[in-house]
Amino acid sequence: MNILIAGDFFISDIFKNQPLIDKPVRELFASADYRIVNLESPITADDPKNKILKTGAHLRSSEDTVIPYLKQLHIDMVTLANNHILDYGEQGLIDTFHALEKNNIARVGAGNNLIEASQPFTIEKEGLKFAILNFCEHEWSIAEKNKAGANPLDIIDNVKQIQAAKAIHDKVICIIHGGHEYYNLPSPRMQKQYHFYADNGADAIVGHHTHCISGYEVYKGVPIYYSLGNFLFTMNAINPDWYIGLILKIECEKDRLKTTLRPVCQEKETFKLYLPKGREKEEIFNRVQSYAEIIQNESLLEQSWEHYISQKSKEYLNYW
């Protein structure tokens, strides 16, 4: 089996029925056995009374806007553990469940309560069983014992989920929505935590949320991709990294996983999705490799992190 995993996906209603996806992108997704993207907004009506109290934007999309694009890409499943999935409250999430079910698109990472949100999704082919687990950092969207929402990034609970899934599956793939926006590297804490997930049974770990691409490493045979960046996200941004993403292909066999990356880009203004070629493609791969070299060097990763938090501390102080 080969699985394609892409990053953050959001289509605002003003882009309904626009030619957003280039033919080679559609052909790439059609060639896979299974396709996954991170649905970064609820599929629900724009009802102000459902909006939760939070900082930042409230994202949403209508069913007749977003579903046709998911269908063009032959998306089999969406991950829902992210910081925007509860922007329109429990009703918005329930509406999302209904829209996905009606259109035969599977989901993972969110549920009507915490237990449901934490359940893995099983992909099975030719006697091989793969579990997909999905977690996100705590930011407005987390499920509770009796409240709908997303599966939280919690080192104890997540390890228990990984171990339980590994006991009845051949492979476990963890997809995590976390990190620091526009920072192209993981924090040392992230790396330590993701290593611990690998130590406890995760066979591959894939990240997004930062709106920028990152690097990767192979830890004890486990590939870890820290951020795939945006996939298709129809909001304007100043940072050019917003328009660059990565598609991860995982070729799964019983005894091994093979992973490869394919860059993907959005055109500014139109947001048309295309596969870069030539120098543009090469430059993206070079960036990924440069991040990978830092990630695999503990001292360089620490230095990069100290520089980043020094910059951010000045920014936070200026707010006051």
C-alpha positions as a printed Julia matrix, in Angstrom:
320×3 Matrix{Float64}:
   0.0    0.0     0.0
   1.14   3.53   -0.66
  -0.36   6.38    1.34
  -0.18  10.09    0.52
  -0.29  12.54    3.43
  -0.55  16.28    2.86
  -0.69  19.23    5.24
  -3.22  21.9     6.14
  -6.28  22.2     3.91
  -8.78  25.08    4.05
 -11.01  26.45    1.3
 -12.97  29.63    1.99
 -16.36  30.0     0.34
 -15.19  32.78   -2.01
 -13.15  30.12   -3.83
 -16.12  27.86   -4.5
 -15.95  26.21   -7.94
 -12.61  27.81   -8.81
  -9.93  25.87  -10.79
  -7.67  25.43   -7.77
  -5.96  22.09   -8.42
  -3.6   21.57  -11.34
  -3.95  18.33  -13.32
  -0.56  16.83  -12.27
  -1.58  17.23   -8.61
  -4.85  15.42   -9.26
  -2.98  12.67  -11.13
  -0.51  12.25   -8.28
  -3.31  11.73   -5.78
  -5.22   9.44   -8.12
  -2.17   7.16   -8.3
  -2.11   6.48   -4.54
  -3.9    3.71   -2.68
  -4.95   5.98    0.18
  -4.97   9.78    0.6
  -5.05  11.91    3.77
  -5.16  15.7     4.35
  -5.62  17.82    7.45
  -9.05  19.5     7.28
  -8.29  22.79    9.02
 -11.85  24.03    9.46
 -15.3   22.74   10.29
 -17.78  22.19    7.47
 -20.72  24.18    8.79
 -22.97  27.2     8.28
 -21.75  30.69    9.14
 -23.86  30.97   12.29
 -22.4   33.58   14.68
 -24.01  32.01   17.73
 -21.9   28.87   17.25
 -18.57  30.7    17.32
 -16.45  29.96   20.36
 -14.62  32.62   22.34
 -10.97  32.52   21.24
  -8.09  34.52   19.85
  -7.32  34.41   16.15
  -9.51  33.71   13.15
 -12.66  31.6    13.1
 -12.42  29.32   10.07
 -15.27  27.48    8.4
 -16.32  26.26    4.97
 -19.54  25.15    3.36
 -20.1   21.58    2.26
 -20.68  22.52   -1.38
 -17.39  24.45   -1.33
 -14.94  22.04    0.27
 -16.28  18.58   -0.62
 -15.81  18.95   -4.42
 -12.11  19.73   -3.88
 -11.69  16.73   -1.6
 -13.37  14.63   -4.29
 -11.04  15.98   -6.99
  -8.12  14.74   -4.9
  -9.82  11.39   -4.13
  -9.3   12.06   -0.41
 -10.11   8.97    1.62
  -9.68  10.42    5.09
  -9.18  13.75    6.84
  -7.4   14.4    10.11
  -9.42  16.65   12.41
  -7.15  17.12   15.43
  -6.18  20.74   14.85
  -6.66  24.15   16.45
  -9.54  25.33   14.22
 -11.85  22.33   14.09
 -13.93  23.61   17.04
 -14.09  27.25   15.88
 -17.87  26.95   15.48
 -18.4   24.94   18.62
 -19.75  21.45   19.02
 -22.47  22.09   16.45
 -19.88  22.98   13.83
 -17.99  19.77   14.56
 -21.14  17.65   14.44
 -22.03  19.26   11.09
 -18.54  18.32    9.89
 -19.05  14.69   10.9
 -22.32  14.57    9.0
 -20.88  16.15    5.83
 -17.94  13.73    5.78
 -20.1   10.69    6.44
 -22.56  11.69    3.72
 -19.69  11.9     1.23
 -17.94   8.68    2.34
 -14.85  10.45    3.66
 -13.38   8.91    6.79
 -12.06  10.94    9.73
  -9.71  10.59   12.68
  -8.61  12.78   15.57
 -11.94  14.23   16.75
 -15.13  12.87   18.26
 -18.21  13.56   20.31
 -16.14  13.07   23.47
 -12.55  12.44   24.49
 -12.71   8.66   24.23
 -14.15   8.8    20.71
 -11.64  11.45   19.63
  -8.7    9.27   20.7
  -9.63   6.22   18.65
  -7.3    5.13   15.84
  -8.5    4.64   12.29
  -7.63   1.33   10.66
  -6.54   0.97    7.04
  -6.38  -2.63    5.87
  -5.12  -4.09    2.61
  -4.0   -7.59    1.64
  -3.77  -8.74    5.23
  -1.82  -5.7     6.48
  -3.37  -3.41    9.09
  -2.23   0.18    9.57
  -3.43   2.4    12.42
  -3.66   6.17   11.96
  -3.57   8.18   15.2
  -4.04  11.94   15.25
  -3.16  14.42   18.03
  -3.01  18.21   18.32
  -1.63  20.75   20.75
  -4.07  22.43   23.14
  -5.48  25.5    21.44
  -9.24  26.01   21.75
 -10.27  22.69   20.21
  -9.74  19.88   22.71
 -12.37  17.25   23.48
 -13.39  16.56   27.07
 -15.06  13.69   28.88
 -18.52  14.86   27.83
 -17.68  17.43   25.16
 -16.9   17.08   21.45
 -13.51  18.13   20.13
 -10.04  17.04   19.09
  -7.65  14.43   20.49
  -5.05  16.32   22.59
  -1.29  16.03   22.44
  -0.68  14.39   25.82
   2.47  12.37   26.23
   0.97   9.81   28.63
  -2.36   9.31   26.87
  -0.76   9.32   23.42
   1.73   6.61   24.36
  -1.1    4.48   25.7
  -2.97   5.02   22.42
   0.11   4.07   20.39
   0.75   0.93   22.42
  -2.89  -0.17   22.22
  -2.97   0.38   18.46
   0.35  -1.41   17.92
  -0.95  -4.48   19.75
  -3.54  -5.09   17.01
  -1.96  -3.45   13.92
   1.14  -4.1    11.85
   2.1   -0.41   11.68
   1.12   2.77   13.54
   1.34   6.18   11.86
   0.99   9.25   14.11
  -0.11  12.52   12.52
   0.46  15.49   14.83
  -0.76  19.08   14.51
   1.73  21.13   16.49
   4.79  23.3    16.5
   5.55  27.02   16.23
   4.09  29.04   13.39
   6.64  30.09   10.74
   9.48  28.35   12.6
  11.0   25.79   10.26
  12.37  23.51   12.96
  11.0   21.52   15.89
  11.71  22.66   19.41
  13.97  20.36   21.43
  10.87  19.41   23.45
   9.05  18.33   20.29
  11.96  16.22   19.15
  12.25  14.55   22.56
   8.53  13.82   22.68
   8.35  12.46   19.13
  11.35  10.24   19.84
   9.47   8.87   22.85
   6.48   8.09   20.65
   8.82   6.15   18.35
  10.3    4.34   21.35
   6.79   3.2    22.26
   5.64   1.81   18.94
   5.05   4.59   16.39
   6.36   3.49   12.98
   6.14   6.94   11.33
   5.41  10.42   12.66
   4.13  13.26   10.47
   3.56  16.87   11.52
   1.84  20.04   10.32
   0.4   23.3    11.75
   3.35  25.68   11.41
   2.37  27.0     7.95
   5.9   26.31    6.8
   7.94  23.3     5.76
  10.49  21.65    8.01
  13.05  18.87    7.88
  13.06  15.25    8.9
  15.09  12.55   10.59
  15.1    8.78   10.96
  15.2    7.87   14.64
  15.8    4.19   15.41
  14.37   3.33   12.0
  11.3    5.56   12.46
  10.9    8.42    9.92
   9.83  11.69   11.54
   8.68  14.58    9.33
   8.23  17.62   11.53
   6.06  19.75    9.25
   4.57  19.33    5.8
   3.47  22.98    5.81
   0.32  24.16    4.09
  -1.2   22.07    1.35
  -4.05  24.26    0.07
  -5.0   27.19    2.28
  -6.93  30.04    0.65
  -5.9   32.91    2.9
  -3.36  35.58    1.97
  -0.13  35.76    3.94
   2.99  37.9     3.9
   5.35  35.04    4.64
   6.28  33.26    1.36
   6.51  29.91    3.21
   2.7   29.97    3.4
   2.61  28.98   -0.29
   5.04  26.05   -0.09
   4.18  22.56    1.15
   5.27  18.95    1.07
   3.38  15.78    0.18
   4.63  12.67    1.95
   4.36   9.29    0.27
   4.58   6.27    2.57
   5.03   2.9     0.88
   4.02   0.29    3.41
   5.04  -3.33    3.62
   4.82  -5.68    6.58
   8.49  -5.35    7.5
   9.34  -1.83    6.33
   8.19   1.65    5.45
   9.68   3.69    2.61
   9.05   7.43    2.59
   9.53  10.05   -0.11
   8.65  13.76   -0.36
   7.14  15.76   -3.21
   7.04  19.58   -3.01
   3.77  21.32   -3.8
   3.09  25.05   -4.2
   0.2   27.49   -4.32
   0.15  30.45   -6.65
  -0.21  33.73   -4.81
  -3.62  35.39   -5.13
  -5.23  32.55   -7.12
  -4.02  29.76   -4.74
  -3.86  27.34   -7.65
  -2.05  24.21   -6.5
   0.79  22.93   -8.67
   3.84  20.65   -8.53
   7.02  22.73   -8.9
   9.68  21.65  -11.36
  13.31  22.38  -12.12
  15.07  24.96  -10.01
  12.0   25.76   -7.91
  11.66  22.1    -6.93
  15.4   21.75   -6.29
  15.47  24.8    -4.02
  12.67  23.39   -1.86
  14.47  20.05   -1.53
  17.66  21.91   -0.59
  15.82  23.74    2.15
  14.35  20.53    3.53
  17.8   18.97    3.58
  19.31  21.97    5.37
  16.63  21.74    8.06
  17.25  18.0     8.33
  20.96  18.6     8.98
  20.11  20.93   11.87
  17.53  18.51   13.3
  20.08  15.71   13.31
  22.63  17.84   15.18
  21.62  18.4    18.82
  23.87  21.42   19.29
  22.65  23.18   16.13
  19.02  22.5    17.02
  19.52  24.0    20.49
  21.26  27.06   19.04
  18.45  27.59   16.52
  15.85  27.27   19.25
  17.63  29.76   21.54
  17.81  32.23   18.66
  14.11  31.78   17.9
  12.9   32.27   21.47
  15.14  35.31   21.83
  13.41  36.86   18.82
   9.96  35.89   20.04
  10.54  37.21   23.57
  11.24  40.67   22.14
   8.08  40.44   20.06
   5.97  39.45   23.09
   7.42  42.23   25.22
   6.51  44.78   22.54
   2.84  43.81   22.91
   2.88  45.37   26.36
